[in-house]
């Protein structure tokens, strides 16, 4: 039927007009017949399309009113498809909302969560916050966080914290608070600024863990250390427990990340199907909202993938073998060739050595560093150089670029997770790549640092054990290094 309406009817109308013109006699009865036939066909054709447009309009009205059931009377396939698409989207959104509620309940059981506006006024507090602070939710909502200020921290402490979060950067640290009954409690907190499209904070999300018991133990141990050297054994036991807790938290992040990816993928797929099936029947504002939703899902998926990579480092046993860095560099250059060409960046390498390490994590390390050097290039292109220099039993590997560089004040925090120096509108990324690199290098008993001048480029240096060093010796050093690095992360 659609083929008939789209092609045969127009052809008949055109043929009728042409035959009428061909007869050339305006008074001939055949001419009048052809003209009348053409007009009838044209009117019928117009009526059919107006009817279809009316059905689509009625379908949109049903969707806007919340009615996703198909009408009992005969309806065009396009209208039915539109209603089914919106019904499917509603079902997926309802399911995803339920999953997110369950995830929120799980987080509430573990963490103290609150949200505040840009002035610091609390606009959300979970049950754990109320239970720990001994204030009711009604007493907390609308108040400033000063309501739980213990007076322990100096004014400069909060000035520095606000300086970080108002600049759009994540703040993490320990804080002593005071409950309603006057008791004190310690928290390990992270404040995440939620940014608008202009990169400015419009809300602050605070996630804290009650560490009061751990702080009490820490204080008791400090006293015992002053009295007896044997208390060192107690510290070692606690470090092992903290390291075990850290591994459990990494495993939790790994599982939670998988659970988050599923609803995101469904939302993205639903939006794509809606755009594909609804097509031109969507308004410009609807298309814009769907585009924003799909882009947000894509950014969130990338963040989850980076979190998974970060959590995987250290979770599996390292396979120490001789690793040819020249071979790894060739794989990285092949993987990043398209990106480098698109950005106008050339890459050169010196003769790279063979080192002792885990091949998989070293490949991830090298690719992250080269990808970063390509990403932060100047507008007119750039160059990346990979070099190596022998230092005793280690090789010092360097990845040098002539890109935008890093200011001195930012060079210390650049290896921390979620630390971003630029808005996503300037450079995409999650702020986890260099933190992952640091984790890999520390696992290999090495060091990582950088040298940079703003506008002049950056050189990232790292040390890796040379191949001639005995594998057992490297294992012993790595074991010590991992204990130190885990202790530093926990502190």
N, C-alpha and C positions, 0 to 999 in steps of 0.2 A: 504493500500500500504506500509506504514511504517513497519507494522508487517511482511509483506512479505519480505521486504528488510533486516530487522534486524534479522529474525530468519529462514525463509524458505530458502532463497538463501544460506546462510552459510551451512544449513543442507543438501541441495542438493549437494553442492560442496563436503562436507565431505563424503556424501554417495557415490558419484561418485568415489572418490579416493579409498574408502574402497572396493567397488565392484571390481574396477580394480585390486587392490592388491589381492583380494580374488580369482580371476580367476587364478592367478599365472602363466599364459602363456603369456609372453610378445609379442608373435607373433599372438595371437588370435585376430580376427577382433573385437570381443566385447570389448576386452581390449582397443584397439585403439579408439573405439567409445566412451567409458566411459571417456577416458582421454581427448579426443577432447571436449566432452560435458562439462566436468569440467572446462577446460580452457576457453571455451566460457562463461560459467556462471560467472566465476571469473572475466573475462575482463568486462562483462556487469555490474556486481556489482561494480567494481572499477570505471567504467565510470559514473555510476549514482552518486556515492559519490563525485567524482571530479566535476561533474556538480553542485551539491548542494553547495560545497565549493566555486565554482566560483560565484554562485548567491549571497552568503553571502559577498564575496569580493566586488562584484559590488554594493551591498546594502551599505556597509561601505563607498565606494567611493562617492555614492550619498549623504550620510549623511554629509561627510566631505566637500562636495562642497556646502552644504546648501540646497540641493534638498530633501524635505521630502515627495514628492508625490510618490505614488506607480507606478511602471512601467506598461506600457500598456500590454506588453507581459506576459505570464504566469511566475510566480515567486513562489519559494517555500514558505511554511508557515513560516519557520524560518526567512527568509529574510524579509517578510512582517511584521512579529511581531517586528523585530529589527527597521525597518523604522518607524512603528507606535509608538513604545516606545519613540524614539528620537523626533518624531513630537509632541507627547503629552508633553514631557519634555520641549520642546521649547515653546509650548503654555503656560504651567504653569509658566515658567520663565518670559515670556513676561507679563503675567497677574500680577505676583508678582512684577515685576519691575514697572509697572504702579501704583500699590498700594503703593509701597515704595516712588515713586515720589510724590503721593498725600499726603502721610504722611510727607514727607520732606517739601512740600509747607505749610502744617499746622504749622509745627515747625518754619519755616522761618517767619511766620506771628507774632509769639510770641517772639522768642528768637534771640539773636545775636550769630551766629554760625561761627566758623572758625576752620581751621586745619593747623597745622604747622609741619615741620620736626623736627628732633632731635636737630637742631641748633637754633630753634625758628623762622625759616623763614616761612612766611605765604604761604601756597600752596592752600588754599581755603578760600573764604569769601562770606557769603551770602548777599542778598540785604539789610537786616536789619543792618548788620555791616557797610556797605557803607553809608547807610542813617544816622546812628547814629554818625559815625566818620566824616562824610562829605568828606571822601575820596572816589574816584571811586574805583571799584574793580581792575582796572588795576594799580592804584597807590598802592593798598594794597598788591597784589600778588607779591611775591618775596622779600617783605620788612620784617624786623624784627618787633616784636610787640613793640619795643622801639619807633616806629613811633607815637604811641599814649600815650607814657609815659608822665604823667603830672608833674613828679618831686615831687609829694606829699608824696610818700612812700619812706622810707629809703632803702638803699642798702640791708640791712639784710632781709627785707621783701621778695625781689626777690630771694635772696640766699636760704632762707628757702623753698620758693615755688618750685624752681628748684630741691632742694634736695629731696623733696617729689615725684615729678613727674618722675625724672630720676631713682628713686628707684622703679618705677612701681606703686606708690600709688596715689589715687585720691586726688586732692587738691580742697578745696572750700574756698571762702572768698569774701570780698568786696574789690573793687578797684576803685580808681578815675583815669579816663583817660582824655586826652586832644584831642579835635576834631581839624580838619584842620584849622578852623577859630579862634582857640585859646580858645574856650569855653570848660568848663569842664563838664563831666558827670560821674555818679556813676553807677557801675554794680555789681550785685551779680553773681559771676561766679563759674563754676565748670570745672576743667581741668581733662580729663580722658586720661591716657596713653594707647595707643593701643599696645599690646605686641605681639611679634613674638613667634614662637614655643619654643624659648629658654627663654621666660619670660622677654625679654629685650624690652624696648619701641622703636618703629620704627616711631611713629607718635603721635601727641597730639591733641585731640579733645576738643575744648573749647566751652562751652555753657553758655551764660550770659544773664541776664535780666537787663534791664535798670531800676534802682531804684532811679534815680535822683530826681524825684518828692517826693518820700518817704523820701529821705535824707534831702531835703529842709524842708519838714514838720517836720522831727525829730529835725532839728536845730532850727526851729521856736518854737517848743514846749519846747526845752531846755531853751530858753530865757524866755518864758512865765512862766516856772516852777520857775525860779529864782525870778520872779516878783510877782507871785500870786499862792497861794496854790490851788485855784479853778481850775487851769489847769490840775489837776489830773483827772478830769472828761474827759478832752479831750484825755488823754493818754488811759484811759479805753475804750473810743469809738474807738480809733485807733487800740487797741489790738483786739477788737471784729472784726473790719474790716479785720485785718490781719489774724485772726483765720478763718474767713469766706473764705478769699482768699486761705488759706492753705487747707481747706476742698475742695474747688473747684479744686485746683491743684491735690489733691489726687484722686478726681473723674476723672479728666482728665487722670491721670496715669493709673487708673483702666480700662477706656475705651480703651486708646491707647494700653495697654498691650493685651487686647483681640484682637484688630485689628492686632497686630504684630504676635500673635500666629497662626492665620489662614494661612498666606503665608508660615510661617516656617513649619507647618504641611504638607502643600502641597508639598513643596520642599523635605522634608524628605521622604514622601510617594512616590514621583516620583523617587527619587534615589533608594529606596528599590525595586520598581517595575522594574526599569531598570536593577539592579543587578540580580533580579530573572529571568527576561525574556531573557536578553542578555547572561547571564552566561559566558561560556568560550570564547565567541566571543570578550569580552572586553580585552584590553591589561592591563598589570600590572599597568601602569601609570594611565589609566582610572579608574581602580578599586580603586587605592589609592586616587584619587581625589574625587570619590564618597564617600569613607569612611570618608575622611576629612569633606566633606559637611554634611554627616549625623551626625557626631560627633558634628560639630559646631551647627547644628540645635538643637541637644539634649541639649547642654550647654546653648544655648540661651533660649530654652523653660523652662529650670530649673530656669534661672534668672528671666524670666517673671513670673513664678509661685511664686517665692519668693517675687517679687515686688507686686504681687496681694495680697499675705498674709499680707505684710507690710501695703499696702494701706487700706485693710479691717479693720485693728485694729483701732477702734475709729469711723468708719463710721456707724456702726449700734448701736442701743441703748443697753446698758448693762443690762442684766437680773440678778439682785443681788439675789442670793440664797445661802443657806448653801451648800458648796461643800466639799465632802470627798476626801482629797488629796490621801488617801490610795487607793481609787477606781481608781482615775485618774492615779496613778503610776502603778497599775496593767494593765490598758489599754495600757499605754506607753510601759511597759515591753513586753507585748504581741506583740505590733506593731514592736518593735525593736529587738525581740528575734533572728530572723535570722541574722540580721546585727551584733549583739553582738557575736553570736556564730562563725560567719565567721571571725571575727577579734580577737577572743580569749579573749573577755572581759567578766568578771563576774560582776553582779550587786546585791547589797544588799540594804535593806531599813530598817530604824527604824520605830517605830509606828508613822504614820503621822496623823496630826490633821484635824479637820473640820474648814474651813475658810469661810468668806463671800466674794463672788465674782461672776464673770461671768464664768460659767462652761466651755463654748467653748473656750474662750481665755486662761483660766488657763490650760486647756488640751494642747493647742498649746504651751504655755510657758514651761510647764514641759517636753513635748516631745522634744522641741528644745534644751533644756539644756542637757538632757540625751543623745540625738543624738550627740551633740557636744562633750560631754565627751567620747563617744564611738569612734568617728571619730579620735580624736587627741590622740590616744593611742600610746604606744611604740611598737616597732616591735615584742617584745616577749609577747604581750598581755597586759592586764591591769585589773584594778578593779574600779568600780564606786559605790559610797555610797551616799544614799539620807538620810539626817538627818533633825531634826526639834528641835527648842528650843523656849520656850515661853519667850516673851519680852513684859511685860505690856499688852496692848490691841492688840498686834500683835504676829504673829508667824514668827520666822526667819527660813526660809527653806534654806538648803544648798545642793548643788550637788558637790561632791568631786571626783576627779579622780587622778590617779598617772601617768598621761600621760606626754607629752612633755613640758608642762608649757608655760608661757608667760613672756617675758622679762619686766622689770620694765618700760622701756621707752615706751612700747606699750600698757600698761594696761589702760591708759586714753582714747585712741582712739578706743579701741576694740568694744565699744558699739555704734560706729557711723556707719551709713549705708555705704556699699561698701568698708569698711575697711578690707583688707585681709592682713594677716601676712605671707602667704605662697603662692607659685605659684600653679596653678591648677594641675601641674604635680605631686606635692607632696600631696596636699589635695584638693578634689573637694569642690565646694561651691561658693556662690555668695557674701558673706560678708554682708548679710542682717539679718541672724538669730538672732544674739545678739541684733541688733538694734530693731527688733520686740519684743524681750523679754523685753527690757527696756521700750518700749512703753506700753506693757501690764501691767507691774509692776507699772508704773507711773499712769496709769488709775485706778489702785486699791489703790491709795494713799500710795504706798509703795516705797521702795528704793531698788536698786540693785547695787552690787559691787562685786569685786573678790579679792582673795588673791592667789598669784602664785609665784613660783620660777622656772626659766628656768631649765628644765630637772627633776623637782621634782613634777610636777603636778599642778592642779588648783582647787580652791574651789570657786564656785559662790554662793554668799549669796543674799537673797531677803527677804523682809518683806511683809506679807499679813495680813489683818485684821482678828482677831480671831472671832469665831462664836458668842461669847457672846455679842459682841458690837452691839448696835442697828443699824438696816439697814439704818434708816434715817440719823443717825450720820455719818455712812460710806459714804452715798450719798453726804452729805455736804462736807466731807473731800475730796472725789473724785472729786467733782466739782471744788474745789479750786486747787487741785493737777493738774487737766487737764488744767486749765487756765495757771498755772505756766509752765507746760511742753510745752504747745503750744507756750507760749511766748519765752521760751528758744530755741525751735526749730527754730522759726522765726528769732531770733536774731543771 
